[in-house]
Amino acid sequence: MICQRFFLGTILFCAAAKLAVAQETVTQEELLRRCQELFDSLITGNKEPWQKYYADDAIFFDEKGRNMDKTALVADISPLPTGYSGKIKIGKAASRIIGDTAVVSYDVDERETIFGQNLSARYHETDTWLRRNGAWQIIATQVLRYYEDPAIGKIDSNKLSTFAGTYQLAPGQTRTVTTEDGKLFVERKGKKEELLPETPDIFFRKGVEGRILFRSDDKGKIDALIDRRNNEDVVWRKTQ
């Protein structure tokens, strides 16, 4: 009888232990469900999921370069203004769940309508979840925004020839700008790229962040090519 009770007690203990482990274990699907809940709450400005799923000592670094603690993060949550609507969906997720730590990385597809005009943006977010006292909460988040080329603007093709020439950064460091079939190209060390107009005087290269501008002197003659990145300029002076 004693042995039977001992054996039964052992079974019950093991079953309880397995149940406790199962309750503590988290899956990628569950974490993504919680993340989607967070994004859904942004539409209405519901702060509750952010209070629930972010740890009190969490850090949040967003795509605008802001480094926020939980207090600042929650305070930043507000409903969309009148005339605005949208939705946010998660995709292309990957995760690493080891012990009490889970790292979940995924794409974020944002669709927004502003008084009938449709906009979109793509981000990539990585959340680090930590299990404390049996509860999983986000301890750190980093958000990056995917670069998108601007819309191609219109330009008078007759004006393109004024940009053509050779531009020098330093001795032996030159760029050549040419026109071909009504298009503008820049070439350096055998690498040739088309300059696409954003405005009549501002150009970009497909898939390359930053802008190319052409500067005029007091007489209206082009005297420099400006490679602008993050509001900082690298000036190439025209030599011919």
C-alpha positions as CSV (number, residue, x, y, z in Angstrom):
1,M,0.0,0.0,0.0
2,I,2.8,2.4,0.9
3,C,4.6,1.6,-2.3
4,Q,1.4,2.1,-4.3
5,R,0.9,5.5,-2.7
6,F,4.6,6.4,-3.3
7,F,4.3,5.4,-7.0
8,L,1.1,7.3,-7.4
9,G,2.6,10.3,-5.8
10,T,5.6,10.2,-8.1
11,I,3.3,10.0,-11.1
12,L,1.3,13.0,-10.0
13,F,4.4,15.0,-9.2
14,C,5.9,14.2,-12.7
15,A,2.6,15.1,-14.4
16,A,2.5,18.4,-12.5
17,A,6.1,19.1,-13.3
18,K,5.5,18.5,-17.0
19,L,2.4,20.7,-16.9
20,A,4.4,23.5,-15.3
21,V,7.1,23.2,-18.0
22,A,4.4,23.2,-20.7
23,Q,2.9,26.3,-19.3
24,E,6.2,28.1,-19.1
25,T,7.3,27.1,-22.7
26,V,6.5,29.7,-25.4
27,T,6.4,29.3,-29.1
28,Q,7.2,31.6,-32.0
29,E,3.5,31.6,-33.0
30,E,2.4,32.8,-29.6
31,L,5.0,35.6,-29.5
32,L,4.0,36.7,-33.0
33,R,0.3,36.7,-31.9
34,R,1.2,39.0,-29.1
35,C,3.2,41.3,-31.4
36,Q,0.3,41.4,-33.8
37,E,-1.9,42.4,-30.8
38,L,0.5,45.3,-30.1
39,F,0.3,46.5,-33.7
40,D,-3.5,46.2,-33.8
41,S,-3.7,48.3,-30.7
42,L,-1.9,51.2,-32.4
43,I,-4.9,51.9,-34.5
44,T,-7.1,52.7,-31.5
45,G,-4.3,53.9,-29.2
46,N,-4.9,51.1,-26.7
47,K,-2.0,51.2,-24.3
48,E,-3.0,48.0,-22.4
49,P,-1.0,45.5,-24.5
50,W,2.1,47.7,-24.3
51,Q,1.8,47.8,-20.5
52,K,1.3,44.1,-20.5
53,Y,4.0,42.8,-22.9
54,Y,6.8,45.2,-22.3
55,A,9.0,44.9,-19.2
56,D,9.2,47.9,-16.8
57,D,13.0,48.1,-17.6
58,A,12.6,47.6,-21.4
59,I,14.4,49.7,-24.0
60,F,12.9,50.6,-27.4
61,F,14.9,52.0,-30.3
62,D,12.6,53.0,-33.2
63,E,13.2,53.7,-36.9
64,K,13.3,57.5,-36.2
65,G,16.4,57.0,-34.0
66,R,14.5,57.5,-30.7
67,N,15.7,55.5,-27.7
68,M,12.8,55.2,-25.3
69,D,12.1,53.5,-22.0
70,K,8.7,51.9,-21.2
71,T,7.3,55.1,-19.8
72,A,8.1,57.1,-22.9
73,L,7.0,54.2,-25.2
74,V,3.6,53.9,-23.6
75,A,3.1,57.6,-23.6
76,D,3.8,57.7,-27.3
77,I,0.8,55.4,-28.1
78,S,-2.2,57.4,-29.4
79,P,-5.1,56.7,-31.7
80,L,-4.9,57.6,-35.4
81,P,-6.2,61.2,-36.1
82,T,-9.6,61.8,-37.7
83,G,-9.4,60.9,-41.4
84,Y,-6.6,58.4,-40.9
85,S,-7.0,54.6,-41.0
86,G,-4.6,51.7,-41.5
87,K,-3.4,48.2,-40.7
88,I,-0.1,46.6,-39.8
89,K,0.7,43.0,-40.6
90,I,3.7,40.8,-39.6
91,G,5.6,38.5,-42.1
92,K,8.8,36.6,-42.7
93,A,9.4,35.8,-39.1
94,A,12.4,33.9,-37.6
95,S,13.1,33.2,-34.0
96,R,15.6,31.7,-31.5
97,I,14.1,30.5,-28.2
98,I,16.7,29.3,-25.7
99,G,15.8,28.8,-22.1
100,D,14.4,32.0,-20.6
101,T,15.2,34.1,-23.7
102,A,13.5,34.5,-27.0
103,V,14.6,36.6,-30.0
104,V,12.0,37.2,-32.6
105,S,12.7,39.0,-35.9
106,Y,10.1,39.8,-38.5
107,D,9.0,42.2,-41.3
108,V,6.3,44.7,-40.7
109,D,4.0,45.8,-43.6
110,E,2.2,49.1,-42.8
111,R,-0.7,50.3,-44.9
112,E,-2.2,53.7,-44.1
113,T,-5.0,55.8,-45.7
114,I,-5.0,59.6,-45.1
115,F,-8.2,61.2,-46.3
116,G,-8.5,58.7,-49.1
117,Q,-4.8,58.7,-50.1
118,N,-3.0,55.4,-49.7
119,L,0.5,55.1,-48.3
120,S,2.7,52.2,-47.4
121,A,6.0,51.5,-45.5
122,R,8.0,48.4,-44.7
123,Y,10.0,47.9,-41.5
124,H,12.0,45.2,-39.8
125,E,11.7,44.6,-36.1
126,T,13.6,42.5,-33.6
127,D,12.2,41.9,-30.2
128,T,14.0,40.2,-27.3
129,W,11.6,38.5,-24.9
130,L,12.7,37.5,-21.4
131,R,10.9,35.1,-19.0
132,R,10.8,36.3,-15.4
133,N,8.6,34.9,-12.7
134,G,6.9,32.7,-15.3
135,A,5.9,35.6,-17.5
136,W,7.3,36.5,-20.9
137,Q,7.9,40.2,-21.6
138,I,9.8,42.2,-24.2
139,I,13.1,43.6,-22.7
140,A,14.4,45.2,-25.9
141,T,13.2,46.2,-29.4
142,Q,14.9,47.6,-32.4
143,V,13.1,48.8,-35.5
144,L,14.6,49.5,-38.9
145,R,12.9,51.0,-41.9
146,Y,13.5,49.6,-45.4
147,Y,14.7,52.1,-47.9
148,E,12.4,52.9,-50.7
149,D,13.2,54.9,-53.8
150,P,11.2,58.2,-54.3
151,A,8.8,58.6,-57.2
152,I,10.5,59.6,-60.5
153,G,9.8,63.2,-61.4
154,K,9.7,65.0,-64.7
155,I,12.6,66.9,-66.2
156,D,13.3,68.8,-69.5
157,S,15.7,66.5,-71.4
158,N,17.3,69.5,-73.0
159,K,18.5,70.6,-69.6
160,L,20.4,67.4,-69.0
161,S,23.4,68.4,-71.1
162,T,24.1,71.3,-68.6
163,F,25.0,68.6,-66.0
164,A,27.4,66.7,-68.2
165,G,31.1,66.9,-67.4
166,T,33.9,65.7,-65.2
167,Y,33.8,66.2,-61.5
168,Q,36.7,65.9,-59.1
169,L,36.8,65.0,-55.4
170,A,40.6,64.9,-55.1
171,P,43.5,64.3,-57.5
172,G,42.8,61.0,-59.2
173,Q,39.3,60.8,-57.9
174,T,36.8,61.8,-60.6
175,R,33.2,61.1,-61.7
176,T,31.9,61.6,-65.2
177,V,28.4,62.6,-66.0
178,T,27.0,61.9,-69.5
179,T,23.7,62.0,-71.3
180,E,22.4,59.2,-73.5
181,D,19.0,59.0,-75.2
182,G,17.4,61.6,-72.9
183,K,18.8,60.1,-69.8
184,L,21.5,61.1,-67.3
185,F,24.3,58.8,-66.2
186,V,27.2,59.0,-63.7
187,E,30.3,56.8,-64.0
188,R,33.2,56.2,-61.7
189,K,35.9,53.6,-62.1
190,G,33.9,51.7,-64.7
191,K,30.7,51.6,-62.7
192,K,27.9,53.4,-64.5
193,E,24.6,54.3,-62.9
194,E,21.6,56.2,-64.2
195,L,20.6,59.3,-62.3
196,L,16.8,59.4,-62.0
197,P,15.2,62.8,-61.4
198,E,13.2,63.4,-58.3
199,T,13.0,67.1,-59.1
200,P,14.6,69.1,-62.0
201,D,17.8,69.5,-59.9
202,I,17.7,66.6,-57.6
203,F,18.6,63.0,-58.7
204,F,18.8,59.6,-57.1
205,R,20.3,56.2,-58.0
206,K,18.0,53.2,-57.9
207,G,18.3,51.3,-54.6
208,V,20.9,53.8,-53.2
209,E,20.0,56.0,-50.3
210,G,20.9,59.7,-50.7
211,R,20.6,62.2,-53.4
212,I,22.8,63.8,-56.2
213,L,22.5,67.5,-56.6
214,F,24.1,69.9,-59.1
215,R,25.2,73.3,-57.8
216,S,25.3,76.5,-59.8
217,D,27.7,79.4,-59.4
218,D,26.6,83.1,-59.3
219,K,26.3,83.1,-63.1
220,G,24.0,80.1,-63.2
221,K,26.7,77.7,-64.5
222,I,27.0,74.2,-62.9
223,D,30.2,74.2,-60.9
224,A,29.8,71.1,-58.6
225,L,28.1,67.8,-58.1
226,I,26.9,67.2,-54.5
227,D,26.6,63.7,-53.1
228,R,24.2,64.2,-50.2
229,R,23.8,61.5,-47.6
230,N,22.0,62.0,-44.3
231,N,22.0,65.8,-44.8
232,E,25.8,65.8,-45.2
233,D,27.4,66.8,-48.4
234,V,30.4,65.4,-50.3
235,V,31.3,68.1,-53.0
236,W,32.8,67.1,-56.3
237,R,34.0,70.2,-58.2
238,K,33.5,70.4,-61.9
239,T,36.8,70.4,-63.8
240,Q,35.5,70.3,-67.4
